[in-house]
Amino acid sequence: TLPTPGGPIQVNRAVVEGDAGGQSLIYFWYRIEGRHEVSELAFQTRSAGFARRLVGLEGIPITTMRISTGVGADKAGADARVTRFMEEVLS
């Protein structure tokens, strides 16, 4: 969960190893029709009109949101950087 000025949002979180051995902290989620979702499947199961949209009768505005930062030796510091960024950007 990431705090934002509009309230907390659920996100996916991963720490990945880079080619040079460094780690990156990555948060990602989807913005679907104005809502933040951790999975596009969550949207599909709640939307009665999804089948019509899927076959192209209606467009679905979906954006993948991703924020990443280097971890270094301080994973808590990386989380704090992302939290501060989210508060600034989504204010």
N, C-alpha and C positions, 0 to 999 in steps of 0.2 A: 504494500500500500504506500502510495506517495501522497504527501499532503499538497494541496493546491489552495489558492485563495477561494475557489469555488467549492471546496470540500475534497475529501480524500478520493483517490481513484485507485482501482486495482490494476496492477501491471505485472508483466512477466519479468523476472530478474535472472540474469545469468552472469557468471564469471567465465571468460574464455581466455585460453592461452594463445598468444600471438606467435608468429613465426620466429621472432627474435627472443622468445622466452618470457616476455612481459605479459602481464594479465590486463584485461580490460573488463570493466563492470558495464553491463549492458542492461538497460531497462527498455522494454518494448510493449506496445499495445496497439490497438486499432481504434480509430475514430470512425464510427459508422453512423451515418445519418444524425450527427450531432451528439452521439453518446460515446463515451470511452468504454471499450470492451477489451478483456484480456484475450479473447478468442473470437474469430469470426463465426465460429459455431454457436456461440451464445446468442448472437444476433439471429442466426438462421432458425434456431429452435423457438424464438419468441416472435418471429415475424410471420403473420398469416399470409402476407403477400410475397414471401420470399420466392416461391416457385415461379410466379409470374416474372419476377425480377431476374431470376436465374436464366430464364430462356430469352431474356433480352427485351421483354415488353416494357420494362421500366429500368432506368439506370439506378445503380446503388453507389452513392458516393462513399468510398472506403479509402482511408488514409492509414498507412502504417506509420506509427510514431516510434522513434527510436532515439534514445539518449545514451551516450557512452562516455566513459572517462577511464583514464589509466588508473590502475590500482596501486602500483608500487608496493611498499611495505605496509600500507595503512588502508585496509578495506573499509574501516569505519569512516575514514576521511573521504574515501571515494563516494560512499553513500551520502555523506554530508554535502559534498559538492553537487551531486545530482539533486538533492532536496533543495538546496539554495537556488539552483538554476531553475527548477520547476516553479518555485515561488516567484521568481523574477519574471519568467517568460509568460506564465499563465495569469499574472495579476491583471 
